[in-house]
Amino acid sequence: MATVEIPVQGSFDLRRAIGFGFGQRDAGSGDVMRLAFCLDGYRQHAAAAVTQPAAGVLLCDVVAGDDPDAVAAHVARVLSVDVDGRGYDELGGRDALVGRVQAMAPGLRPVLFYSAYEALLWAVLSARRPERQMARVRDALARRDGAVFDVAGERLAAVPLPERILELDQIDGLPDVKVRRMHGVAQAALDGWLDTAALRVRDEQEVSAELQQLERIGPFYAMLTTVRALGSTDAVPADEPRLLAAAARLVGRDEPLDPAEYRDLAEAWTPWRTWVSVAIRATATDAPGRGRQ
């Protein structure tokens, strides 16, 4: 097992990341973040355990993956520590609302889906289905057809590689139509459409339009992928109802803001509108920065 040091610029609290639940990821607790995923390129699995021995540095213990540096870089992207966050910290000193939400969840940064591929698999699974139920389906699929690793004393499963998804004619708990849509996502990954690193540097609207060419991936799930897998710091998820309600409470409104109002409010937060939006959304949980986002 190799250990790679990941430098962090700006405020970051790993415990907040561990407690950041969303989609199929349950909020955890403790001081070790455990990850298991399809490594960029989608040809092998990787797994790692991450700790924070001091401010400004993370230690990534690579459990699986041929290239420890590549695994650590992937982990850094997932935790949003590949971005210099000092400008975000400074924004909180200039903008009273941003300062308030930063104080409610100090050191919180968005935790991302592992990749565009995994975000879109979740989109297919969760569309018109209860999240908890689909999280169980995903976990069973990962344990049966993906890869299972012992990560810091716990067994953790990664979803199947695209090649394996294409081999599955049936998936327990899913209708045939969803299996077909998952095949479409897997094929797109193998064809190079879902190269997360390449998608990150392209125009978001162009990427969103391309993602919507996949069967039943509409604007909402395209946005989910561009915002929560590609890691933009400045996208505005203004159509998310819980965000609009949380923002309204922060500005003293009973009724949720409408999307146009939220976009106007967020204009002052450029280039950190995604990060501020995630922090605002976190205020809607019982404990800031904890629970499902």
Beta strands, then each sheet from edge to edge (+ up, - down):
strand 1: 2-7
strand 2: 20-21
strand 3: 33-38
strand 4: 45-54
strand 5: 57-64
strand 6: 147-151
strand 7: 154-158
strand 8: 291-292
sheet 1: 1+ 5- 4+ 3-
sheet 2: 2+ 8+
sheet 3: 6+ 7-
end
